[in-house]
């Protein structure tokens, strides 16, 4: 009876950082036949159990690193300790050895998008980058992200949650250059180690970090034009000593753009608002954005297995939005009346995210991590609206009601302060069991001072519908445990349980919001040979209403409507079961989700007096969905790579905030692609794009829309950099047609259609950028070592 052995170890890079999700493959000698394989976990560890005695060779690899090959003769269990993988992209005098990571890599909990592999990243901001990722939708009109067609997404930067509304996070990302982002993680099956917030999953943006090179400086400059000028500068510097590494990056972005919407609608409003009638409307605005982002990080490693680090991100932005608002009413009460208004808004934002962390490793598989983080956010957004009224002949008209004012002033000052403390402990109990335990506490103070004044009879008077001086405090306490069980030679079970206590106090509400609960998750992962994997998982998550959803700023550009919060919002609870299959030419998953009380923004209701229209967040009763996600990476010829992703979802939801309860079942279809062509003369062409078929959003229906982007790059000889030409929205198709009440009738029998056009649909946008990296040469004595590894690995 044979004696079975176990092979284990740890993959690290030259900075002693773990290499997660790498491949460790065991082959038998002398015939090189496949025996077993294992993917490293989040900490870079691997275990290959149940190996019979004999002669083998082990091949360790990960995208972006040089393969490591080791000959073995096993007679008993063996722990190889730390196996160091060298970075694969290096310059050898006139010969360059480089590796290009796949654009999309699958992980047990989602996928990683290596955004620097896309030509379109150069000169883009982080929000534009997210819009091009497979499965991600950025709904700028409603100020929210969607992942695989579902709302309720948590945004993180460097693994730390951005504690602000998604609309505010979009503003932050618009002023963050994509050139300084290394990758984006799309976590659709989060473990208990992550916050339970975000029913659809997590978008984690990873900024550039120092690598094994002693020093490196890179920069990208971009100039472009659409409606107005576009320019950006991105610089990053990395310095690495034996025990200390430093990373710094700076980005400046300027964008002068124009976008807006126009439409037509009918309604039966109260007499004070005009009664039965129709309206034509349009709002197009010029927005000037100027933003600066500074990122500084440092890590100190006094001895093996111990590190101290800090990283800070500072973002400063000034935006100016000048919009022309035009409305023409034809009503029973007032006849014909048109409004021409000029909205002049300014926004000054500052955001600071910082952290201090410590990691300590001792023994085999014992790790302690501590993390302290802070976030401050300040947004001052004054707006002035000047309005004039005209009759059918274009002559000045007298306002028919006090509601139809000649001017409005809006003031909004938001201040957010957040502190987070987290401790994690990981322990290996046996060859088949590893556990991670953690506690986390976060505190936040939110202040919003907003008001609207109306110009009535030449006097500025406060609008009685406006909210002002809202104070909020929020506290979240959490504890979790996460286990990994080795059930067989190639079968792992990940199981976790998270407990969270959440409390929010608002001065506008007598009773605090409290939510407590357990959030379990499990994932079975089966690998039967190299690059073949099957998974089955379950997660339970929550989407909490943001403080801006509860008491958001009141603002309007139409006197008959206000934009408000909803203090009665409930949190959404999401349960998901997902099965996934990954093979070399296909990645596919099938997920069933049931979400109770999902939150949608900008739904139209009215107040108890029914004398004003209100656009506010609302809870759906439920949404059920069965979603099939497919990704097919193809290498058609040596010079052509193509990746196609498809999301097909059968959905049913119900709403009851409309005059009558309504339900809708429909099929959502979205498709995205990325195609890369290697051209002569060191040139490269990239085409990418996406298209969504019609979708329903509460009581609204939106037609299908999509875009195609083009990028062309020319690499110069002798490491002199590269030029990139980018044409976003090649066919100028970024137009969204929305039918308000397209799903069911709403208050005042409003029936409206509108078209929103992004700048790219109105004007041809052209961007030209130049990038270069200096430094980063490897020692010459390593050249033979790398070449020898490649010979052995083939």
N, C-alpha and C positions, 0 to 999 in steps of 0.2 A: 504494500500500500504506500503510495508516494507521500512525501512530506511536502505540504504546500507552503510556499513562501509569500511574503508580502513585500512590495517595493514601494517606498514612499520618499518624499522629498519636498523641496520648496524651490520655485523658480523666482529669481530676483533679477533686477537690472544692476548696473554697475554702481548705483547709488544705494544699494541694499533695499530698494523698494520692491514690493511684490509685483509679479507679472500675472495679473488675473486673466482667466479664460484662455490660457495658452494650451497647446496640445502636447501631450506626452504619450508617445507611441512605443510599444515594446515589440521588437522583431526577434525571431528565432534565428540563430546561426546554425549552419552556414547558409541556409537557403533564403534568408531574409523574409520569411513568411510572417504575416501579421499574427500577433498573439493577443494583444489587448491594448486598449487605449484609455486615456483619462484626460478630461479637461481640468485645468487648475481652477480652484475656486476664487472667490474675491480676494483672498489673501495669498494667492499664488501657490497653494499647497495641492498636492496630488497623492493619491494612494491607488496602487494597482494590486488588488488582493488575489489570492488563489492562483499563484504561479508555480508551476512544477520546477524542480531543480534542473539546471542546464545552462547552456551558453546562449547569451542574448546580446543584442545591442539596443540601446535606448536612444530615441531621437526626440529632443525637446525643441519646440518651435513656438513662435508667436509672431503675429504680423508686426513688422517693423524691427525685428531682431534677427540676428544671425542664428541659424540652427546649431544646436549643441548635440553631438553624438558621442556616446560612451559605450564601450564594450563591457559586458558583465558576465560573471559566472556565479549563478545563484545556487546556494545550498541551504540557505536559511533566510529569514526575513532581513531586509536591509534598508536602512534609512540613509539616503544619500546626502542629507543636509541641504545646504543652499547651493543651487546650481545657478551660476551667473550667466545671463544672456547679454551679449554685446549688442549695442544699437547697430542696425544694419546699414543705415544711410551714412556713408562716409566718403570723403574725397581722397583718392590716392594719386597725388600729383596730377597727371593728365587723365588718369583712369578713375571713373567714378563708379563705386559700387552702391547701388541704391535699391530700395524696395518701396513699392507703392502699396499701401494698405488698401484693402477693399473699402469701397465707399461705405458699405453697410456690413457690419459684423453682428451675427446673432449671439446672444448671451442667454443664460438660463432664465433671466428675468425680463428680457426685452431685447433691445438692439442698440448698438453703438454706431453712430454716423461720424466717420472721419471727415469732417467738413473741409479740411485743408486739401483734400484730394479733388475738390471741385474748383474749376476755374472761376465759377461765378461767385465764389467767396470773396475774391479780391475786390476791395472797394465797396462791399456791401455792409450794411449794418446788421446787428444780431437779429433783429426782427425780420428783415428780409431773408436772412439765412434760414430761420425757422419755417418760413412760409414755403420753402423748397424741400423740406424734409418729408420722407414718405410717411403718410398717415397723420401729418400735422396740418391743421387749418388755423389761421389767425383771423378771427372775425373782428376787424377793426371797427366796424360800425357798432357792434355790441360790446366791444372791449373784453373779449374772452378768447381763450385758446380751446381748440378741440383736438382730441387725439383719437384716431381711428373712428371719427365721426361722433364722438361723445364729448360733452362738456364736463367741467369739473376736473381741471388739470392743475397740478401743483408745479410751480416753476422754482428751480433751484439753481444756484451758481456755486460751483465748487462744492457740491454736496450740502449746501446750506440753503434753507428755504428762504425765498424772498417774501418777507412779511408785509406785503402791500397788495392792493387790488390788482387784478390782471390788467386793467386799463393803465394804472400807474406803472406796472411792470413793463408794459409795452413802450411807454415813454422812456423808461430807463434803457431798454434794449435798442430803441431807435438811435440812441446816442452812444451805443457801444459798438465798436468796429468788429466785424467778424474776423478780420485778419489776425486778431489776438486771441481767437478761440481755437483750441486744439480739437475738441470733439464735442458731440452732444449725445447724451444717453437718453433713450426713450424707454422708460421703465413701465411696461404695461402690466406686469405681475409683481408688484413690490412685495418684499418680505417684511416681516415684523420689525426689522431694523429701521425701516423708514416710518416717518409720520403717517398716521392713518388718513390724513387729509388728502383729497384729490381722488374722486371716484373713478375717473378715466385713466389715471396714472400720473407719472412724474416726467417732466422735462428737466434734465440736469445738464447745465452748460458748464463745460470744463475749460477754464482759461489755460493758456500756455504755461507750462512748467519747465524748470531747468532739467536738462538731460545730462548724459554722461560726458558731453563735450566740455572742455575746460572753459571755453568762452565762445560766445556767438552773438552777433549783432545782426538784426534784420530790419528791413523797413519796406513799406509799400506806400507809394503816393498815387493818388487817383484824381483825375479831373474829368468832368462830364457835363452834359447839358441835357435838359428836357424842357420843361416850362421855364426853368431858371437854372442857375449854375449849381454844380455839385462838385464837392472836393473833399478829400480826406487824406489824412496822414496817419500811418500806424508805424510805431517803432517798438521793438522789443529787444531786450538785452538779457543774456544769461551768462552767469559766471559760476563755475563749479570748482571748489577745492576738495581736498580729501575729506574734510569734515563739515564744510559749509557750502551751501549753494544759495545763490541770489537770482531772482528773476524780477525784471521790471518791464512794464509796457505802458505806452502812452498812445492814445488815439484822439484825433480831432476829426469831426465830421461837420460839414455844412451842406444843407440841402434846401433849395428853394423849389417848392412844388405847388401844384394846384390840383385839386380834386373836388368832387361834390356830387350832388344828386338833384334830380328834377322829377316831377310826377304830376298826377292828376287824381282827384278823388271826389267822392260824394258823401254826404252825411245828413243826418237828421238831428241836429244839435238843439239844445234848449234855446228859447227865444233870445235870451240875453247874449248868446253866442252867435245869433244869426238865424236860427231855425234851420229848416230844410234848405240845402244848397249844395254848391260844388266849389272846388278850389283848384287852382293851378299853382304850383310852387316850384321853387328852385333855390338851391344854396350852393354856391361855388366859392371856394376860398383859396387864397394864397397863403401858404404857410412857410415861414422861414425858420429853419432849425439850425442851431449852433450848439455843439456838444463837445465836452472834453471828458475823457475817461483815463484814469491813472490806476494801474495795478502794480502793487509791490508785494513780493513774497520772499521769505528767507527761511532756511532750515539749517539747524545745527545738529550734528551727529557726533557727540563726544566719544562714543564708543559703540561697538557693534550691538545692534538691537535696541538702541535708545536714540530718540530724536525729539527735538523741540522745534517748533515752527510757528510762523505767523504769516498771514496774508491779508491785504487790505485792498479794497476797490473803492475809489472815489469817482463820482460822476457829477458833473456840473452841466446844466443845459439852460439855454434861453431860447424860447420859441415865441414867434409872433404870428398870429393868425388873423388875417383880414378877410372877412367873408361878406359877400353880397347876398342878402336874403330877400327873395321876392315871392309875394303871395298875392293872388287875385281871387277874391271871393265873389260869388254871385248867390245871394241868399234871399229868402223870403222877407226877413226883417229889415235888412239894410240895402237891398238891391246890390249893385255892383260896387265893390271897394277893393282897391289894390294897395299893397304895402311895399315900399322899397326901403330896406333897412341895411345899414352898414354895421357889421359887428367887428369890433376891434378888440382882440384879446391878446394878453401877454401871459406867458408862463415862465416862471423862474424856479428851477428844481435843483436841489442838491441831495445827493444820496451817498451814504458811507456804509460800507459793509466790511467788518473786520473780524478777525479771529486769532486766537492763540490756541495751540494744540500741543499735545505731548503723546508719544507712543513709546511703550516699553515692551520688549519681547524678552522672555526668559524661558529656559527649558525648551521642550518640544511642544509647540502649539499653544503657548500661553502668552496672551497679549492684553495689555491694558492701554486704553486710549482715553484721553481727557480733551474736551473741546469747549472753549468759551467764545461766544460770538456776540457781536453787537450790530445793530442796524439803526441808522437815523435817516429820516426822510423828511424834506421840507419842500412844499409846493405852494407858491404864491401865484394865484391866477386871477387877476382883475380883468373884467370885460365890460366894455361900453357898447350899447346898441342905440344907434340913432335911426328913428323910423319916420317916414313921411307917407301920407295917404293921398290917393288920387281917385278921381272918378273915371267913368268909362272913356271920357275924352282926353284923359291925361292931365286934367286940371286939378290943382290942389283941392282936397276934400277935408271936411271937418270930421274928426273922429266921432263915430256914432255912439260910443260908450266909453266909460272910464277904463274898461278893460283894454281898449285899443289905445295904448299910450304912445307918446311921441318919442320916448326914450327910456332906456333901462340901464342900470348899472349893476353888474354882478361882481361880488367879491368872494373869493374862496381862498382860505389859508389852511392848509393841512400840515400837520406835524405828527410824525410817527417815531416812536423810540422803542426799540426791542432789545431785550437781553436774553441769551440762551446759554444754558449750561448742560453739558452732556457727558456721560461716562459710559464706556463700553468695556466689557471684559470677555475675552475669548479663551476657552479652555478645551484641550483635547483630553477626553476621558479614556478613550481606547482607540484601537485601530479602526473601529467602525462607528465611533460616535464623537462628534465635536459640537460644542455649544457656544453660543454668544449671548451675553446678557447685558442689559443696559437700562439706564434711567435718564430721563431728560426733563428739564423744566424750562419754560419760556414765559416771560412777562412782557407785556407791551402796553404802552399808553398811546391813545389815538386822540388827537384834537382836530376839530374842524370848525372853523369860524366862517360861515357863509351867509350871505344875505343878498337880497335884490331890492333895489330902489327904483321906483317908477317916476317919470317926469309927468306930473299932472298939474295943469294950469300954471306951468312955469316953476313949480316947486317939486323938489325931489322928496318923495314920500316912501317909507318902507312898504314893501309888498307884504300883505298879511299872510300870503301863502309861503313865504320864505322861512327856512330853518336857519338857526344861527347858534353858534357856541355849543357844539356837541362835544362832550368829553366821554371817552370810553377807555376802559381798562380790561385787559384780557389776560387770562392765565391758563396755561396748559401744562399738566403734569402727566408724565407717561412712564411706564415700565414695560419691558419686553424680554422675551426669551426666544431664541431661534436655534434650532438644532439641525444638524445634518447627520443622517444615518446612512451607513453603507450597507445596503440590503443584499448585495451580491457583487460579483466581479465588476459589473458595469452599471449598477443601479444605485441611485442615491435618492433619499427622501429628505426634502427640506420642509420642516414644520416649525411654525412660530405662532406666538400669541402675544398680542399687544393690548395693554390697558391704558385708556386715556381718560383724564378728567379735564373738562373744558368749562370755563366760566367767563362770561363777558358781562360787564356792568356798564350801563349807559345812563347818563344823567337825564335823558329824555324818557326813560322807562323806569317804572317803580320797581319791577322785579328783574333780577338778573337772568341771563340765559345760562342754563347749566345742561351739560351733556356728559354722561359717563357711559362707558361701555367697553366690551372686549372685541378685538378685531383679529380673528384667526386667519391663518394662511397656511397652505401646504403645496408642495410641488414634488412630483415624482419625475425623475430624470433617468432615462434609459438610453445607453449608448451600446450599439452592438458591433460597430467597427468604425474606423476613422471617418469623421465628418458625417456620421449617421446618428441622429438623436430623435427620441420620442419623449414627449412630456405630457403630464396631466396635472392641472393645478386648480386651486380655489383661493379666492381672496375676498375679504369683506372690508370695505372702506367707507369713508364719510367725506362729504363736501360741506363745509360750514359756510354760512353766509358771511361775507366780508362786512366790515363795519360800514363801508361805503354803500353796500347793498341795503343796509338798514336805515341809514340817515344820510344818503348821498346829497350832494349840492342840488338845490333847486335852480333850474336855469331854463330859459325858453327863448326861442327866436320866433315863435308864433304865439300871440297873446292868448290863444284859446287852449294852449297846452303847456304843461310843466313837466319837467323831468325830476323824479323824486325817488326816495328810498322806500322800503317796505319793512317796518319794524316787526311785522308778523311772519316774516320768512322762517321756514323750518329748515333744518339741515337735511341734506340728502344722504341716504344710505344705499350703497351699491354692493351687490353680491355678484360675483363673476365666477364661472367655471370655464376653463379653457383647456383645450387639447392642442398640441403643437407637434409638427413633424418637420425635421430638417434633414435634407439629403443634399449632396453636392450641387444639384441643379435646381433645387426647389426648397423654399421655406414656406410653410403653410400653417395656419392656426384657425381653429374654430372655437368661438367664444359665445357663451350665453350670459347675458347680463340682465339683472332685474334691479332697477334703481327706483327707490321710493322718494318722492318729493324732489326730483331734480330741479335746479334753479335755472331759470331763463331770464335774461335781462331785456329791457325795453319792450315790455308787453303793455298794451293799452287798456286801461280801466278808467274808472271815474271815482269821485268822492261820494260821500253819503248824500250830499245835496244834489248830486248829478248836474253840477253847473260848470264843470271843468274837465278836460281830458287829462289823464295822468299816464305818463310813460314810466314804468317802474319794474323792478325785478319781481317775478312771481314763481311760485312752486307749481310744477306740473303734479298731477296726482301720482303718476308712475310712468316709466318707460321700460319696455321690454325689447331686447334686441338679440338677434342671432347673427353673428358677424363672421364672415369668412375672409381671412387676410392671406394674400399670396404674394410672394416675392420670387422672381425668377431671374437669377444672374446668368448672363450668357456671354461667352467669348466666341463670337461668330467667326472671326479670323484673327490673326495675330495683331492687327491694327484696329480692331473694332470690338469694344466692350459695351454691352447693353444690359441694363437692369430695369425690370418692369415690376411694379407693385400694384396690387388691386385690392380694394376693400369693397365687399358686397355685404350689405346688412339689411335684414328683414326686421322692421321696427314697428312697434305699436305703442302709442302713448295716449294719455287722457288728460284733459284740462277741465277745470271747473271754475276758473276765475272769469270766464266769459258769461254772457247772459244765460246760456244754457250749457250743460255738460256736453262735451264733445270728445270723440275718440277718433284716431286715425291710424291706419296701418299702411305702410308703404315700403318700397325697396330703395335703399340708398346705394349708389354705385359711385365709387371714386377710383381713379387710376392715375398713377404717376410713373415717370420714366426718367432715366438718366443714361445718355449714350455718349461714349468717348471715342474719338477717332485719332489715331496717331498718323500724322501727315509728314511728308518729306520736309527737309530743311529744319529739323528740330521744332516742328510746329505741332500743335494739338488743338482739336476742335471738340467742343462739348455742347450738346443739346440736351436740355432737360425741361420738364414741364409736368403739368397735372391738369386733370379735368374732373369736375364733379357734376353728376347728373342732378336733377331737381331734388331739393331737400325741403322739409317742413321744419319750422321753428315756432313752436307754440301755435298761435292762431295765424301765423304767416306762412307763405310759400315762396321759395326763391327758385328761379330757373337755374339750370346748370351753367357753370362758368369755369374758366381755366385759362392758363397761359402757357407759352413756350418761351424759353430763354436760350440765348446763344452766347457762347464764350469762345474766344480764339486766343491762343497763347503762342508766343515765339520765345524759345529759350536761347540765350546768347552763349557763345563759346567761352570757355575758360572761367566759368563761374562768375560771369558778369551780369547775372540776373536774367529777368524775363519781362516781356511786355504782354499785357492782356487787354483785349478788346471785349467789352461786354455789351450786349444788346438785351436788356430785360424786356419781357413781354414783346417778343418779336413780331407778333401779328396784332398788337394793340387790342387785345381781347378782354382786358380786365374790367368787365362791366357786370354788375349784379342787378338783375331785375327781380324786384320783390313785390308780391301782392299781399298787402296787409288785409287781413280777414280772408285770405285765400284758402284757409283750412275750415273756418267756421265764422259766422257773423259775430261782430263785437259791439261794444257800446256805441251808442249814437248811430248805429247802422253804418259805421265808417267802412267805406269800400275804396281803397286807394292802391294805385300802382306807382312804383317809382323805379328809377334807374340810377344806381350809384356808379360813378366812374372814377377809377384811380388815375393818377397822373399819366401812367403809361398808356392808358386807353385814349387819352386826349393828345399826347405829345410823344414824339419819338425820343427815347432816352438813349444816350450813347455815353459810355464810360471807357476811359483808357487809363490803365494803371501800369506802374513799373515796380517790380519787387526785386530785392537782392538780399542775400545772406552772406555775411562776412565772418570768417573764423570757422571753428568747428572741425579742424583737421585732426586726424587721429595720429597717434605715434606710429612711426614707420616700422617699428619692430612688431606691430600687431598685424601688419599686412600679410605676412606668411601664415599667421595663425588663422586669419579669416579665410584665406584661400584654401587652407588645408581642411577647415571645417566644411567648406562647400564641396570639396572633393569627396570627403567621407560621407557627407549627407546625401549625395546623389545615388 
